[in-house]
């Protein structure tokens, strides 16, 4: 029974570590990726506005 309790505790600790480190980091990565995509879209919108402003 002691082995089962230790294994359960180990799995709980591993799940908590995974949640705190991997998923939190993944959230930051996804946020940065979204901001990068938005920046690229803003650039293209600015280029399109600039090109259309050159047309009389």
N, C-alpha and C positions, 0 to 999 in steps of 0.2 A: 504494500500500500504506500510505502514511503516513496517508491520509484514513481508511482502514478502521480502522487502529489507534486514531486519535484518536476516531472515532465509537464504537468499542467501549469505549474508556475513558470517554467521555462518558456512554454508556448505563449502564455499571457505576456511575459516580458518581451518576447520577440515580436509579438503583434503590436505592442505599445511602441517599441522602438521603430518598427516599420511605419506605423502611423505618424509618429512625430518627425522622422527624418526623411523618409522616401516620399510620402504623400504631401507633406508640407513643401518639400523642395519641388515636387512636380507642379504644385499649384503656382509657385513662383515662376517656374519655367513657362507654364501655359500663359500666365499673365504677361510675361515678357514677350512671348511669341505673338500674342494678340496685339500688344502695343507696336511691335515691329510691323505687323501686317497693316495696322491703321496708319502708321507713318508712311509706308509705301503707297497706300491708297491716297493719302493727302498729297503726296508728291505728284502722283499722276493727275489728280484733280487740279493742282496748281499748274501743271504743264498744259493741260487741256484749256484752262482759263486763259493762260498766257497766249497760247496759239490762237484761240478764238478772238482775243483782243487785238491781234495783229491783222485780222481780216476786217477790212473797212465796211 
